[in-house]
Amino acid sequence: MPFARLTYHPPHPDREQDLARAVTDLVANDLAKRHDLTSVQIEATPAQTWTIGGEPQAAAAHLEVFVTAGTNTVDQKRQFLKRAMALLRAEWPELPAATYVVVHELPATDWGYDGRSQADRAAAQ
């Protein structure tokens, strides 16, 4: 039951639904997560709030995904990072090298879905 947040600049209000679908597909396919339970937040930010090295950027993006610790292999995460960056660069070719994609692994006891931790769900099965 992953959660992904894509923060980016410049705004693309007409592309946000397509971006949400693309991120959902990427998480489901590369990290082997359930497509129907993948939650994605797309968030544009103003130019003046995004800097790298203290300098404003014409384009910038950050993608972070939260998953249960131990549910993905190193190779799955490696493939996800590579393909996520390719997705971001396809949308914003001018992205700087200091563009980050992060997979946060949370302990099953610290990660809830519908009011129950992943650990509690696993114990009940």
C-alpha positions as CSV (number, residue, x, y, z in Angstrom):
1,M,0.0,0.0,0.0
2,P,2.5,2.6,-1.1
3,F,2.2,6.4,-1.1
4,A,4.1,8.5,-3.6
5,R,4.5,12.3,-3.7
6,L,5.8,14.1,-6.8
7,T,6.7,17.7,-6.2
8,Y,7.8,19.6,-9.3
9,H,8.2,23.0,-11.0
10,P,7.2,24.5,-13.4
11,P,3.4,23.8,-13.0
12,H,1.8,21.6,-15.6
13,P,-1.9,21.6,-14.5
14,D,-3.0,20.0,-17.8
15,R,-0.5,17.1,-17.2
16,E,-1.1,16.3,-13.6
17,Q,-3.6,13.4,-14.2
18,D,-1.2,11.8,-16.7
19,L,1.7,12.2,-14.3
20,A,-0.3,10.6,-11.5
21,R,-1.2,7.6,-13.7
22,A,2.5,7.3,-14.8
23,V,3.8,7.3,-11.2
24,T,1.1,4.8,-10.2
25,D,2.0,2.5,-13.0
26,L,5.7,2.8,-12.2
27,V,5.2,2.0,-8.5
28,A,2.9,-0.9,-9.3
29,N,5.1,-2.4,-12.0
30,D,8.7,-1.8,-10.7
31,L,8.0,-2.2,-7.0
32,A,5.4,-4.9,-7.4
33,K,2.7,-3.0,-5.5
34,R,-1.0,-3.2,-5.9
35,H,-2.1,-0.7,-8.5
36,D,-5.5,-0.2,-6.9
37,L,-4.0,0.7,-3.5
38,T,-1.2,3.0,-4.8
39,S,-1.9,6.6,-3.6
40,V,-0.2,9.4,-5.4
41,Q,0.0,13.1,-4.6
42,I,1.1,15.5,-7.4
43,E,2.2,18.9,-6.1
44,A,3.4,21.9,-8.2
45,T,5.5,24.5,-6.5
46,P,6.3,28.1,-7.5
47,A,9.7,28.8,-9.1
48,Q,11.0,31.1,-6.4
49,T,10.8,28.3,-3.8
50,W,13.0,25.8,-5.5
51,T,16.8,26.3,-5.5
52,I,19.8,24.0,-6.0
53,G,23.0,25.3,-4.7
54,G,21.1,28.4,-3.6
55,E,20.2,29.2,-7.2
56,P,16.6,29.3,-8.6
57,Q,15.8,26.5,-11.1
58,A,13.9,26.7,-14.3
59,A,12.7,23.1,-13.8
60,A,13.0,20.8,-10.8
61,A,11.4,17.6,-9.5
62,H,11.5,15.3,-6.5
63,L,9.7,12.0,-6.2
64,E,9.4,10.1,-3.0
65,V,7.7,6.8,-2.4
66,F,6.8,5.2,1.0
67,V,6.7,1.4,1.2
68,T,6.9,-1.2,3.9
69,A,10.5,-2.1,4.8
70,G,11.7,-5.4,3.4
71,T,9.1,-5.7,0.7
72,N,11.4,-4.9,-2.2
73,T,14.7,-6.2,-3.4
74,V,17.7,-4.1,-4.1
75,D,17.2,-4.8,-7.9
76,Q,13.6,-3.7,-7.8
77,K,14.5,-0.4,-6.1
78,R,17.4,0.1,-8.5
79,Q,15.1,-0.4,-11.5
80,F,12.5,1.9,-10.0
81,L,15.0,4.7,-9.4
82,K,16.3,4.4,-13.0
83,R,12.9,4.3,-14.6
84,A,11.5,7.1,-12.3
85,M,14.3,9.4,-13.4
86,A,13.6,8.6,-17.0
87,L,9.9,9.5,-16.5
88,L,10.9,12.8,-14.9
89,R,13.4,13.6,-17.6
90,A,10.8,12.8,-20.3
91,E,8.5,15.4,-18.7
92,W,11.2,18.0,-17.9
93,P,14.3,17.3,-20.1
94,E,16.2,20.3,-18.5
95,L,16.2,18.8,-15.0
96,P,19.4,19.3,-13.1
97,A,21.5,16.4,-12.0
98,A,20.6,17.2,-8.4
99,T,17.1,15.7,-8.9
100,Y,16.3,13.1,-6.3
101,V,14.0,10.0,-6.3
102,V,13.7,8.5,-2.8
103,V,12.3,5.2,-1.7
104,H,11.4,5.4,2.0
105,E,11.1,2.0,3.7
106,L,9.0,2.2,6.9
107,P,8.8,-0.6,9.5
108,A,5.5,-2.5,9.2
109,T,4.6,-1.3,12.7
110,D,4.9,2.3,11.6
111,W,2.8,2.2,8.4
112,G,-0.9,2.1,8.4
113,Y,-3.7,1.4,6.0
114,D,-7.4,1.8,6.9
115,G,-6.4,2.3,10.5
116,R,-4.3,-0.8,10.9
117,S,-0.6,-1.3,10.7
118,Q,0.9,-3.5,8.1
119,A,2.3,-5.6,10.9
120,D,-1.2,-6.1,12.3
121,R,-2.5,-7.0,8.8
122,A,0.2,-9.5,8.3
123,A,-0.4,-11.2,11.7
124,A,-4.1,-11.5,11.0
125,Q,-3.5,-13.4,7.7
